[in-house]
Amino acid sequence: MKILLVNKFWYKRGGAELVVFHTKKILEDAGHTVEIFGMKHRKNEIDNAFFSDFVDYDTKDFLQKIKNAIKTIYNREAKKKFEQLVKEFQPDVVHFHNIYHQLSFSLLSVTKKHKIPTVMTLHDYKMIHPNYTMFHHGKVDDTVYKDKYFRCLLNNCMESFSHSFIAMLEGWFRKALGYNKNIDVFLAPSIFMQEKMKEADYTNVRYVPNPVFLGDEVYVHTEGKNIVYVGRFSKEKGIDILLRVAEKTPEFSYVFIGDGEIREELDIYITLKKIKNVRITGWLEQKEIQKELQDARLVVVPSVWYENNPLSVLEAVRNGKLVLGSDIGGIPELLSPDILFRPGNVGDIKDAVEKWYTADEDVRKKKEKELFEELSKVYSFEEYKKRLEKVYKGLQK
Protein backbone atom coordinates (compact mmCIF):
# COMPACT_ATOMS: atom_id res chain seq x y z
CA MET A 1 0.00 0.00 0.00
CA LYS A 2 0.95 3.65 -0.48
CA ILE A 3 0.61 5.52 2.79
CA LEU A 4 1.03 9.24 3.39
CA LEU A 5 1.99 10.14 6.97
CA VAL A 6 1.20 13.70 8.05
CA ASN A 7 2.64 15.44 11.11
CA LYS A 8 3.63 19.06 11.61
CA PHE A 9 7.13 18.30 12.95
CA TRP A 10 9.59 15.77 11.54
CA TYR A 11 12.22 15.74 14.26
CA LYS A 12 12.00 13.84 17.55
CA ARG A 13 10.40 16.69 19.47
CA GLY A 14 8.29 14.59 21.84
CA GLY A 15 6.23 11.44 22.26
CA ALA A 16 3.99 12.08 19.26
CA GLU A 17 6.98 12.46 16.94
CA LEU A 18 8.58 9.26 18.25
CA VAL A 19 5.37 7.42 17.37
CA VAL A 20 5.36 8.98 13.90
CA PHE A 21 8.96 7.92 13.22
CA HIS A 22 8.23 4.42 14.57
CA THR A 23 5.16 4.21 12.32
CA LYS A 24 7.19 5.13 9.24
CA LYS A 25 9.83 2.50 9.99
CA ILE A 26 7.29 -0.23 10.79
CA LEU A 27 5.32 0.37 7.58
CA GLU A 28 8.43 0.51 5.39
CA ASP A 29 9.84 -2.65 6.98
CA ALA A 30 6.51 -4.34 6.18
CA GLY A 31 6.92 -3.47 2.49
CA HIS A 32 4.62 -0.46 2.25
CA THR A 33 5.54 2.69 0.31
CA VAL A 34 5.54 5.68 2.67
CA GLU A 35 5.63 9.40 1.93
CA ILE A 36 5.49 12.23 4.46
CA PHE A 37 4.10 15.75 4.77
CA GLY A 38 4.77 18.41 7.39
CA MET A 39 6.14 21.87 8.09
CA LYS A 40 9.60 23.18 7.33
CA HIS A 41 11.76 23.37 10.43
CA ARG A 42 15.50 23.72 10.92
CA LYS A 43 15.53 20.65 13.20
CA ASN A 44 13.69 18.33 10.79
CA GLU A 45 15.52 15.06 10.26
CA ILE A 46 13.60 14.33 7.04
CA ASP A 47 11.41 16.37 4.71
CA ASN A 48 10.56 16.87 1.05
CA ALA A 49 9.89 19.65 -1.46
CA PHE A 50 6.19 19.80 -0.58
CA PHE A 51 6.58 20.81 3.08
CA SER A 52 4.74 24.03 3.99
CA ASP A 53 6.43 27.09 5.45
CA PHE A 54 7.29 27.22 9.13
CA VAL A 55 4.70 28.95 11.32
CA ASP A 56 6.47 30.73 14.17
CA TYR A 57 4.11 31.42 17.09
CA ASP A 58 6.92 33.07 19.06
CA THR A 59 7.27 35.94 16.59
CA LYS A 60 7.22 39.50 18.00
CA ASP A 61 5.77 40.95 14.80
CA PHE A 62 2.11 41.95 15.42
CA LEU A 63 1.03 41.59 11.77
CA GLN A 64 2.65 38.15 11.59
CA LYS A 65 0.81 37.15 14.77
CA ILE A 66 -2.49 37.98 13.03
CA LYS A 67 -1.49 35.96 9.96
CA ASN A 68 -0.50 33.01 12.14
CA ALA A 69 -3.82 33.18 13.98
CA ILE A 70 -5.59 32.84 10.63
CA LYS A 71 -3.35 29.91 9.70
CA THR A 72 -4.36 28.20 12.94
CA ILE A 73 -7.90 28.10 11.57
CA TYR A 74 -7.16 27.63 7.87
CA ASN A 75 -3.66 27.37 6.39
CA ARG A 76 -4.09 27.91 2.63
CA GLU A 77 -0.41 27.44 1.84
CA ALA A 78 -0.24 24.10 3.69
CA LYS A 79 -3.42 22.94 1.97
CA LYS A 80 -2.04 23.85 -1.47
CA LYS A 81 1.28 22.06 -0.89
CA PHE A 82 -0.51 19.04 0.58
CA GLU A 83 -2.80 18.74 -2.43
CA GLN A 84 0.17 18.88 -4.79
CA LEU A 85 1.77 15.98 -2.91
CA VAL A 86 -1.48 14.00 -2.85
CA LYS A 87 -1.87 14.36 -6.62
CA GLU A 88 1.71 13.25 -7.25
CA PHE A 89 1.92 10.43 -4.69
CA GLN A 90 -1.69 9.18 -4.98
CA PRO A 91 -1.83 7.47 -1.58
CA ASP A 92 -4.15 4.60 -0.71
CA VAL A 93 -4.46 5.98 2.84
CA VAL A 94 -3.57 9.27 4.50
CA HIS A 95 -2.60 8.82 8.16
CA PHE A 96 -2.79 12.11 10.08
CA HIS A 97 -1.07 12.71 13.40
CA ASN A 98 -0.68 16.24 14.86
CA ILE A 99 -1.81 18.79 12.25
CA TYR A 100 -3.62 21.54 14.19
CA HIS A 101 -2.26 25.06 14.77
CA GLN A 102 0.52 25.03 12.15
CA LEU A 103 -0.87 22.85 9.33
CA SER A 104 -4.55 23.21 10.29
CA PHE A 105 -7.54 21.01 9.55
CA SER A 106 -7.78 22.54 6.07
CA LEU A 107 -5.87 19.46 4.89
CA LEU A 108 -8.97 17.35 5.48
CA SER A 109 -10.81 19.12 2.66
CA VAL A 110 -8.15 17.74 0.27
CA THR A 111 -8.60 14.11 1.27
CA LYS A 112 -12.37 14.50 1.09
CA LYS A 113 -12.15 16.09 -2.37
CA HIS A 114 -9.97 13.26 -3.70
CA LYS A 115 -11.94 10.57 -1.83
CA ILE A 116 -8.89 9.19 -0.04
CA PRO A 117 -9.44 7.07 3.10
CA THR A 118 -8.19 8.81 6.23
CA VAL A 119 -6.94 7.78 9.66
CA MET A 120 -5.93 10.02 12.56
CA THR A 121 -3.93 9.00 15.63
CA LEU A 122 -5.18 10.86 18.71
CA HIS A 123 -2.09 12.03 20.57
CA ASP A 124 -4.20 14.41 22.68
CA TYR A 125 -7.75 15.73 23.15
CA LYS A 126 -7.85 18.44 20.46
CA MET A 127 -10.79 16.85 18.63
CA ILE A 128 -13.05 17.25 21.69
CA HIS A 129 -11.54 20.26 23.49
CA PRO A 130 -9.93 23.50 22.23
CA ASN A 131 -7.24 23.02 24.88
CA TYR A 132 -5.56 19.80 23.78
CA THR A 133 -4.64 18.79 27.35
CA MET A 134 -8.12 19.49 28.82
CA PHE A 135 -6.17 21.09 31.67
CA HIS A 136 -5.99 24.75 32.66
CA HIS A 137 -5.85 26.93 35.77
CA GLY A 138 -4.55 23.96 37.73
CA LYS A 139 -7.34 21.48 37.04
CA VAL A 140 -8.92 19.18 34.46
CA ASP A 141 -11.76 20.71 32.41
CA ASP A 142 -14.55 18.39 31.17
CA THR A 143 -17.00 21.14 30.24
CA VAL A 144 -16.39 21.69 26.52
CA TYR A 145 -17.66 18.35 25.19
CA LYS A 146 -20.11 18.17 22.32
CA ASP A 147 -19.07 21.39 20.58
CA LYS A 148 -19.56 23.73 23.56
CA TYR A 149 -16.58 25.74 22.35
CA PHE A 150 -17.90 29.01 23.82
CA ARG A 151 -16.94 27.68 27.24
CA CYS A 152 -13.32 27.83 26.21
CA LEU A 153 -13.58 31.62 26.02
CA LEU A 154 -15.77 31.91 29.12
CA ASN A 155 -13.34 29.80 31.16
CA ASN A 156 -10.24 31.19 29.42
CA CYS A 157 -9.23 27.62 28.67
CA MET A 158 -5.95 28.62 27.01
CA GLU A 159 -5.04 30.88 29.96
CA SER A 160 -4.92 33.75 27.48
CA PHE A 161 -8.16 35.36 26.30
CA SER A 162 -6.78 36.05 22.81
CA HIS A 163 -5.62 32.45 22.45
CA SER A 164 -8.89 31.17 23.92
CA PHE A 165 -10.82 33.26 21.40
CA ILE A 166 -8.82 31.82 18.49
CA ALA A 167 -9.20 28.28 19.86
CA MET A 168 -12.96 28.78 20.13
CA LEU A 169 -13.17 30.06 16.56
CA GLU A 170 -11.07 27.15 15.30
CA GLY A 171 -13.45 24.67 16.96
CA TRP A 172 -16.52 26.30 15.48
CA PHE A 173 -14.90 26.62 12.05
CA ARG A 174 -13.91 22.95 12.09
CA LYS A 175 -17.46 21.95 12.96
CA ALA A 176 -19.05 24.27 10.37
CA LEU A 177 -16.97 22.80 7.55
CA GLY A 178 -17.62 19.24 8.73
CA TYR A 179 -13.96 18.46 9.36
CA ASN A 180 -14.87 16.41 12.43
CA LYS A 181 -16.59 13.99 10.06
CA ASN A 182 -13.81 13.90 7.45
CA ILE A 183 -11.76 11.29 9.31
CA ASP A 184 -12.82 7.71 8.57
CA VAL A 185 -11.18 6.16 11.64
CA PHE A 186 -9.64 7.69 14.75
CA LEU A 187 -6.93 5.65 16.47
CA ALA A 188 -6.92 5.91 20.26
CA PRO A 189 -3.65 4.80 21.92
CA SER A 190 -5.49 4.26 25.20
CA ILE A 191 -8.86 2.86 26.18
CA PHE A 192 -9.33 6.00 28.27
CA MET A 193 -8.98 8.16 25.14
CA GLN A 194 -11.38 5.91 23.26
CA GLU A 195 -14.00 6.30 25.99
CA LYS A 196 -13.55 10.09 26.12
CA MET A 197 -14.16 10.28 22.37
CA LYS A 198 -17.29 8.16 22.72
CA GLU A 199 -18.54 10.48 25.47
CA ALA A 200 -18.23 13.27 22.89
CA ASP A 201 -20.32 11.22 20.40
CA TYR A 202 -17.50 9.95 18.20
CA THR A 203 -18.26 6.37 17.17
CA ASN A 204 -15.47 5.68 14.65
CA VAL A 205 -12.69 5.20 17.21
CA ARG A 206 -10.42 2.15 17.31
CA TYR A 207 -8.02 1.22 20.11
CA VAL A 208 -4.50 1.01 18.65
CA PRO A 209 -1.74 1.29 21.30
CA ASN A 210 1.45 3.16 20.41
CA PRO A 211 4.51 1.09 19.42
CA VAL A 212 7.45 1.09 21.84
CA PHE A 213 9.04 -2.33 22.27
CA LEU A 214 11.51 -3.32 19.57
CA GLY A 215 12.17 -6.74 18.09
CA ASP A 216 13.74 -9.23 20.46
CA GLU A 217 14.56 -6.97 23.42
CA VAL A 218 14.65 -8.72 26.78
CA TYR A 219 14.30 -7.49 30.35
CA VAL A 220 17.61 -6.48 31.93
CA HIS A 221 17.83 -5.19 35.50
CA THR A 222 20.29 -2.51 36.59
CA GLU A 223 20.29 -1.38 40.22
CA GLY A 224 20.32 2.40 40.04
CA LYS A 225 20.24 4.97 42.81
CA ASN A 226 18.24 7.91 41.44
CA ILE A 227 14.56 8.77 41.22
CA VAL A 228 14.00 10.08 37.71
CA TYR A 229 11.40 12.25 35.98
CA VAL A 230 11.43 12.58 32.17
CA GLY A 231 9.20 15.04 30.36
CA ARG A 232 7.91 18.56 29.98
CA PHE A 233 8.20 20.97 32.89
CA SER A 234 4.59 22.14 33.09
CA LYS A 235 1.81 22.24 35.66
CA GLU A 236 -0.23 19.39 34.16
CA LYS A 237 2.78 17.09 34.36
CA GLY A 238 2.93 17.49 38.14
CA ILE A 239 6.69 18.05 38.28
CA ASP A 240 6.20 20.88 40.79
CA ILE A 241 4.45 18.37 43.05
CA LEU A 242 7.31 15.88 42.65
CA LEU A 243 9.74 18.64 43.66
CA ARG A 244 7.86 19.00 46.95
CA VAL A 245 8.18 15.24 47.44
CA ALA A 246 11.93 15.54 46.84
CA GLU A 247 12.08 18.29 49.45
CA LYS A 248 10.45 15.94 51.97
CA THR A 249 12.80 13.02 51.13
CA PRO A 250 16.32 14.54 51.23
CA GLU A 251 17.82 11.06 51.65
CA PHE A 252 16.99 10.23 48.02
CA SER A 253 18.63 11.65 44.89
CA TYR A 254 16.32 13.00 42.13
CA VAL A 255 17.06 13.72 38.47
CA PHE A 256 14.63 15.87 36.44
CA ILE A 257 15.16 15.46 32.67
CA GLY A 258 13.48 18.04 30.45
CA ASP A 259 12.50 21.68 30.34
CA GLY A 260 9.44 23.84 29.95
CA GLU A 261 7.43 26.88 31.01
CA ILE A 262 7.79 26.38 34.77
CA ARG A 263 11.54 25.70 34.74
CA GLU A 264 12.29 29.10 36.31
CA GLU A 265 9.65 28.49 38.98
CA LEU A 266 11.32 25.19 39.88
CA ASP A 267 14.78 26.80 39.99
CA ILE A 268 13.55 29.55 42.32
CA TYR A 269 11.88 27.03 44.64
CA ILE A 270 15.04 24.92 44.77
CA THR A 271 17.11 27.99 45.64
CA LEU A 272 14.72 29.36 48.26
CA LYS A 273 14.26 26.00 49.97
CA LYS A 274 17.96 25.13 49.62
CA ILE A 275 17.12 21.75 48.11
CA LYS A 276 20.32 19.78 47.49
CA ASN A 277 19.01 16.42 46.24
CA VAL A 278 17.60 17.48 42.84
CA ARG A 279 19.60 17.69 39.61
CA ILE A 280 17.98 19.25 36.52
CA THR A 281 19.61 18.20 33.26
CA GLY A 282 17.54 20.12 30.70
CA TRP A 283 16.57 18.41 27.46
CA LEU A 284 18.80 15.47 26.55
CA GLU A 285 19.36 13.39 23.44
CA GLN A 286 17.83 9.92 23.48
CA LYS A 287 21.16 8.22 24.19
CA GLU A 288 21.76 10.50 27.17
CA ILE A 289 18.28 9.77 28.50
CA GLN A 290 19.00 6.05 28.23
CA LYS A 291 22.16 6.57 30.26
CA GLU A 292 20.28 8.45 32.98
CA LEU A 293 17.62 5.73 33.07
CA GLN A 294 20.28 3.09 33.61
CA ASP A 295 21.19 4.87 36.85
CA ALA A 296 17.54 5.11 37.97
CA ARG A 297 16.01 3.01 40.70
CA LEU A 298 12.53 4.47 40.17
CA VAL A 299 10.88 6.54 37.44
CA VAL A 300 7.99 8.71 38.62
CA VAL A 301 5.15 10.03 36.42
CA PRO A 302 3.26 12.51 38.66
CA SER A 303 0.80 13.86 36.05
CA VAL A 304 -2.39 15.61 37.15
CA TRP A 305 -4.02 15.73 33.69
CA TYR A 306 -5.64 13.01 31.57
CA GLU A 307 -2.46 11.42 30.23
CA ASN A 308 -3.29 9.50 27.09
CA ASN A 309 -0.62 6.85 26.56
CA PRO A 310 2.54 8.35 28.10
CA LEU A 311 5.72 7.19 26.41
CA SER A 312 7.61 8.21 29.55
CA VAL A 313 6.07 5.14 31.22
CA LEU A 314 6.63 2.80 28.30
CA GLU A 315 10.22 3.89 27.63
CA ALA A 316 11.13 3.47 31.31
CA VAL A 317 9.61 -0.02 31.44
CA ARG A 318 11.39 -0.86 28.18
CA ASN A 319 14.64 0.02 29.97
CA GLY A 320 13.82 -2.39 32.78
CA LYS A 321 12.77 0.26 35.29
CA LEU A 322 10.03 0.31 37.91
CA VAL A 323 7.57 3.13 37.29
CA LEU A 324 5.32 4.83 39.82
CA GLY A 325 2.47 6.84 38.34
CA SER A 326 -0.66 8.88 38.97
CA ASP A 327 -4.00 7.13 38.97
CA ILE A 328 -5.42 9.27 36.17
CA GLY A 329 -6.18 9.08 32.44
CA GLY A 330 -4.52 6.22 30.59
CA ILE A 331 -1.79 5.59 33.19
CA PRO A 332 -3.75 2.89 35.10
CA GLU A 333 -3.88 0.88 31.87
CA LEU A 334 -0.10 0.60 32.06
CA LEU A 335 0.54 0.23 35.78
CA SER A 336 -0.98 -2.02 38.44
CA PRO A 337 -2.75 -0.52 41.51
CA ASP A 338 0.20 -1.17 43.84
CA ILE A 339 2.41 1.28 41.93
CA LEU A 340 -0.21 4.01 41.47
CA PHE A 341 -0.77 7.04 43.69
CA ARG A 342 -3.44 9.73 43.91
CA PRO A 343 -2.67 12.55 41.47
CA GLY A 344 -1.47 15.75 43.12
CA ASN A 345 -1.20 14.19 46.58
CA VAL A 346 2.29 14.87 47.98
CA GLY A 347 1.86 12.49 50.92
CA ASP A 348 0.64 9.64 48.72
CA ILE A 349 3.53 10.07 46.29
CA LYS A 350 6.02 10.29 49.13
CA ASP A 351 4.70 7.03 50.63
CA ALA A 352 4.95 5.24 47.27
CA VAL A 353 8.50 6.51 46.67
CA GLU A 354 9.68 5.46 50.13
CA LYS A 355 7.99 2.06 49.89
CA TRP A 356 9.45 1.07 46.54
CA TYR A 357 12.85 2.75 46.86
CA THR A 358 13.60 0.84 50.05
CA ALA A 359 11.94 -2.42 48.93
CA ASP A 360 14.12 -5.50 48.64
CA GLU A 361 15.90 -5.56 45.27
CA ASP A 362 14.38 -8.93 44.38
CA VAL A 363 10.88 -7.55 44.99
CA ARG A 364 11.54 -4.64 42.66
CA LYS A 365 13.11 -6.92 40.05
CA LYS A 366 10.02 -9.12 40.07
CA LYS A 367 7.76 -6.11 39.56
CA GLU A 368 9.97 -4.69 36.82
CA LYS A 369 9.94 -7.97 34.93
CA GLU A 370 6.15 -8.30 35.24
CA LEU A 371 5.72 -4.83 33.75
CA PHE A 372 8.18 -5.49 30.95
CA GLU A 373 6.63 -8.79 29.91
CA GLU A 374 3.06 -7.50 30.03
CA LEU A 375 3.67 -4.27 28.13
CA SER A 376 6.03 -5.78 25.55
CA LYS A 377 3.14 -7.91 24.28
CA VAL A 378 0.70 -5.04 23.85
CA TYR A 379 3.14 -2.38 22.64
CA SER A 380 5.39 -4.39 20.33
CA PHE A 381 6.14 -3.21 16.80
CA GLU A 382 4.61 -6.40 15.41
CA GLU A 383 1.34 -5.93 17.30
CA TYR A 384 1.16 -2.30 16.14
CA LYS A 385 1.73 -3.34 12.51
CA LYS A 386 -1.06 -5.92 12.65
CA ARG A 387 -3.56 -3.47 14.15
CA LEU A 388 -2.60 -0.69 11.74
CA GLU A 389 -2.77 -2.87 8.63
CA LYS A 390 -6.16 -4.19 9.71
CA VAL A 391 -7.48 -0.62 9.93
CA TYR A 392 -5.95 0.38 6.60
CA LYS A 393 -7.29 -2.67 4.78
CA GLY A 394 -10.73 -2.13 6.25
CA LEU A 395 -10.85 1.27 4.51
CA GLN A 396 -10.10 -0.05 1.04
CA LYS A 397 -13.12 -0.24 -1.27
Secondary structure, 3 states (H helix, E strand, C coil): CEEEEECCCCCCCCHHHHHHHHHHHHHHHCCCEEEEECECCCCCCCCCCCCECCCCCCCCCHHHHHHHHHHHHCCHHHHHHHHHHHHHHCCCEEEECCCCCCCCCCHHHHHHHCCCCEEEECCCCCCCCCCCCCEECCEECCCCCCCCCHHHHHCCCCCCHHHHHHHHHHHHHHHHCCHHHCCCEEEECCHHHHHHHHHCCCCCEEECCCCCECCCCCCCCCCCCEEEEECCCCHHHCHHHHHHHHHHCCCCEEEEECCCCCHHHHHHHHHHCCCCCEEEEECCCHHHHHHHHHCEEEEEECCCCCCCCCHHHHHHHHCCCEEEEECCCCHHHCCCHHHEECCCCHHHHHHHHHHHHCCCHHHHHHHHHHHHHHHHHHCEHHHHHHHHHHHHHHCCC
